[in-house]
Amino acid sequence: MRVPIVGFTFREPTKRTFILRTPKLAALLRNTLHSLPRPMLSPMFSVTLSFGSYRYYSNDKVNDNGSESGNEWERLLKPFDLKELKRSFNRITPFELCKLLELPLDVPTSMEIFEWAGTQKSYNHTFDVYRVLIDKLGANGEFKVIDSLLLQMKEEALVFRESLFVSIMKCYGRAGLPGQATRLLLDMRSVYNCEPTSKSYNAVLDVLVAGNCPKVAQNVFYDMLSKGVSPTVFTFEVTIKALCMINEVDTACSLLRDMTKHGCVPNSMVYRTLISVLSKMDRVNEAVKLLEEMFLMGCSPDVYIFNDVVHGLCRLKRIHEAAKLVDRMLIRGLIPNDMTYGVLMHGLCQTGQVDEARALLNKVPGSNIVHFNTLIKGYVRSGRLDDAMAFLNDSMLNGVHDPDIFTFNTLIDGLCKKGYMGSSIELVYEMASKGCEPNIITYTSLIDGFCKKGRLEEAGIILREMSTKGLTLNTVGYNSLISALCKCGKVDEALKMFGEMSVKGCKPDIYTFNSLILGLCKEDKMEEALGFYRDMLLEGVIANTVIYNTLIHAFLRRGAIQEALKLVNDMLFRGCPLDDITYNGLIKAFCKAGAVEKGLAIFEEMIHKGLTLNNKSCNIVINGLCRTGKIHNAFEFLRDMIHRGLTPDIVAYNCLINGLCKTGRIHEAVNLFAKLKVEGIHPDAVTYNTLIGCHCKESMFDEASSLLHRGLETGFVPNDVTWYILVSSFVKENGQEIQTFSYV
């Protein structure tokens, strides 16, 4: 009785699933059958197969039309019939079974042949039979059947060979099952009593890295060493790649040093992996050292290794070193490719060396459109739009290279950012005449340019033209329109556009919410602004410092310090750092509310957090102290700031002069005013108006007049406030009334 293999289900097909119809398969079967020993074939048959059709000769009678009636081989081959095959063989050997299983038969048929052969008396499957069948099963993903066959081999006491397991592991890899390959490696020793060598470990490591399981690969490598299995160069190559995938670059570099301890010499692939990842991580100095080491070790780096280092150097703005490395490539006999020159040109353009990039372009053999676009982008980035347009006309429109959509979009975006909207529209027309249809990037640049100029009507026209062409606005375009509407005070229209944005499946980002929250705060719609803030968090958009500052300052303008502090706490809780704008707003609010001590405490916290001191922060504190009459403390604070390396400006001195005047210390205020010239600080209109107003208030008109004349001699130009102070003071002195008006 035939015992079916566990885990495999035999199908009883309604139609035969495999038919040997093509000449190729026929020839394959012919060669296979002819290679078998003659006793296995019935002596009555002599088989001849011709290309394109089958011709069979036997002792049977042939019909007049050339067909053969009752021919057993015809039934055997067309279609393949297992029952007929069984009748055609007296007995099959393991060698003959291997030949049959190697034929391109489907899996169910192969399994039936395998099981049928196993029912013969005094017959045992050999290792080679299992190997051929397992190879076919692995190629078809029948891994449960493979597990059953392996257990059957173990029961039959067959000696396992490592090559079988390596083959299965590779099949697991091709099927995307790296975990199963690892399991089989562990089972080799414990279940099948087959000691794995570096071949098995290398196969599993390769499968794990290809299957994006680098952490497991690392564990497999160290397990290999602990088991005393000697690694090969390929072992280190794959393991180093795995370590780099999980950013364990230092460990990978130390592994490079350990290779020689295991008798392995690093090859080019090992160096290339490390040099590439070090260059990408901006650890270019280490990458250059490894490049030097490659030469010492006799490994010849290719152009791609050099490109990685050149790219890393250019990213760090070390363009001169990158250029020297390209020269070294030429000395070594390596020809830089288009990527080498492209990266170097890009680096030159990013550092503003566009003319040098232009000179390099003339040396590039076989330059392409990417090089030309790189140079145009460099011109645009440097604000040299005229040079970019000239280069387009001279080099590209004259037949050297046809400009593409990227070329035109770069120029259009540059013109829009400069506000040259007329030139942008003209270039769009020229673009269309050259066969380049404007795309979403083109229209987005135009919309953004018109919005920044406040020309919303033209932006609407562009939007309608987009719609007629079936193009949908992207997030950048929506952000431009929403921001422009909010700046123009049309928040309701901006909210409608936001709703349209969501309906059309365009996901809002941080800039969308920032524009809306800022617009709502300007209109003092704080509840709605907070609602958008909460919606933003629910959408998974992380609030930044700009949004928090917008909300915090809006509450501070209301005098709602507690609500502002709640947002500060939320800001810190979510890991968003406070900047000088946040701190200055809080200091100013507390000083304005008369809580100068709290303002000073926040100022000290600001310094403690490592934020750079600036005049604005100091001036807020000085003004707060002066407003509360703490002039002495204000002067002490000023001296402290000078000791910390800060140079006071005219705003700080104006606060002090104003504070002295308000407390009736006019003489000290005048002395401080005199010191301004010594400090190299020029008094402004606020300084003069403060002192003139103070003297007039004390009826010291001669001194006020003298101060005015000295100011005129030094270039002071009186403003409306100056004349109002003087006129109103003289009129009041004469007992007359004057109509008052507010002034800043």
C-alpha positions, 0 to 999 in steps of 0.5 A: 500500500502507498502511504501519502506524504503528510502535508500534501494533498493530492488532487484528482484533476478534471483536466490533466494539468500537464501536457507534453506538446512542445518540441522542446519538451518532447525532445527532453522526454526523448533524451531522458527515456533514451538515456535510461537502460533498455530493459526498462522499456517494453521491447515491442516499442521503437520511438521516433520523435520529430520536430513539431509533431510526434511520430510513433512506430510500433507493431500495430497497424497504421491507418491509411491517413497516417495515424496510428490506432491503439498506439500506447506511446501516443496515449503515454505522451499526449497527454502524459498518463501515469497509469500508462507509464507504470505499465510501460516500466518493468521496474524503476531504479533510483537513478532512473527516478531522478531522471524522471523527476528532473522533467518539467512535470507538475508537483502532484504528478512528480509526487505520485511517481515518487510514491509509486516508485517507493512501493516497489519491492526491495526498493529504497529512495536514495539521497539524490532522489530526495534532493531532486524532488525537494528542489522541485518542491522548493521552487514551487513553495511546497515547504510543508511537504519538504518538512515531511520529506526531511522527517521521512529521510530521517526515519529511513536513516539517510545521511543528510548532506549540507548542500540539501539544507542550503538549497532549501534555505535559498528557496525560503529566501526566494519565497520571502520566508527568512524566519523559516530559513533561520529555523532550518539552520537551528534544526540542522544540528538538533533534528537532522544531525547535520553539522552546519558549516559556513556555507549554511550560515552564509546562506541564512545571513544572505536570506536575512539581509535580503529579507530586511532582517538585519538584527536577526542576521547579527545574532546568527553571525555571533551564534556562528562564532560561538559554535566555532564555525569559521567565517568567510569573507562573504560572512563578514561582507553580509554581516557588515551590511546588516550592521550598517542597515541598523546604524551599527556602523561602529560595530561594523567598522570594528568587525572589519578589523576582526577579519584578519583574526579569522584569516579573512582579507577584506574585499572591495564589497566590504569597503564599499559598504562601509565607505558608502554608509560613512559618507551618507552619515557625514563621517567623510574623514573616516570614509577617506581613511578607508579609501586609503586603506583599500589601496594599501590592501590591494583592493581597487575602488571603482567609480561608484566608491569614489562617487560616494565619497565625493557626494559626502564631501560636497554635502559638507561643502568641502568642494575643494577636497571633492575636486581633488578626489576627482583628480585622483580618480583620473590619476588612478585611471578611473574615468568619472561618470556623469554622476561624478560630475553631476554631484560636483557641479551640484556641490559647487552650485550649493556653495554659490560657485556657479561660475566654477560649475559652468567651467566644469560643465565644459569639461564634462564628456557627454554632458546630459540634461541633468548637468544643465538643469543643475547649473540652471538651478544654481543660477536661480538659487544664487538669484542670478535669473538673468544668467539662468535665462541667458544660459537657457537661450545660449546653450539649450534652445540652440540645440545642445539640449532640449529643455525639459519640464524640470528646466522650465519649472526651476526658472518659473519658480525662481521668477515667482519667488522674485515677484516677476509674475509677468516674466513667469507667465511669458515663460509658461507660454514659451514652455508650451510652445516647446512641447512641455505642458505645464504640470502641477508644480508649474501651476503651484509656483504661479499660485504661490507667486500671485498669493505672495503678491496679494493678487488673489484674482490672478491666483484664482484664474490659474486655479481655474485653468488647472481645473480645466486640465484635470489637475488637482491642487496639492497641499503646497498650493492650498497652503499658499491660498489659505495663507494669502486669504488669512493675511487679507483678513478673509479667514472665512474664505480660508476656512471654506478652502480648508474644507474643500481641501479635506473633501478632495483628499488633500491632507493638511500639514503644519503650514495649513494649520499655522496659517489658519490659527494665525488668521483666527488669532488676529481676529481674536477668535481664540476658541476657534483657533484652539479648536484647530489646534486640537484638531491638528493634534488629532490628525497626527500633526505635531505642533511646532514652536511657531504655532505655540507662539502664535497662540501664546502671544494672542492670549498674552495680548488679551492679558490672559496669562494663565491660559498662555501658561497652560499652552507653555506647559503643553508645549513642554509636555510635547517636547517642543522647545521654548525659543526667545520669542516665547520667553520675550512674550512671557517676560513682557506680559509679566512686566506689563502686569507689574510682576517684574520679579516673575519676569526676571525669573523667566529671563534667568530661566531663559539664560539657564536653558542656553538661549543666546542673550539679545537686546530685545530680551534685556530691553523688555526687562529694563523697561519693566523695571523702569515702569515700576520705578526700580531705576536702580535695579534697571541700572544694575541689570544693564551693567550685568548685561554689559559684563555678559558681553551684550552691547546696549542699544538706544532702546535700553537708554531711552527706557532708562532716560524715560524712567529717570524723567518720570521720577523727577531725576532730570539732571541724571537723565541729561547726564545719561544723554550726554554719555550716549555720544561717548558710548557711540550711540546716536539718540533718536526722536524718542530720546529727544521727545522724552527729554524735551517733554520732561523739561517742558513739564517742569516749565524749563522752556529755555533748556527744552529749546536749547536741547532742540537746537543742539539736536538740529545741529547734529541731524535730529529731525523733529516729528509731529510729536516733537512739535505737539509737545512744544506747542502744547506746552507754550500754549498751556504756559500762556493759559490757553486751551489746546485740542489734544490728540493721541500720539505714539 
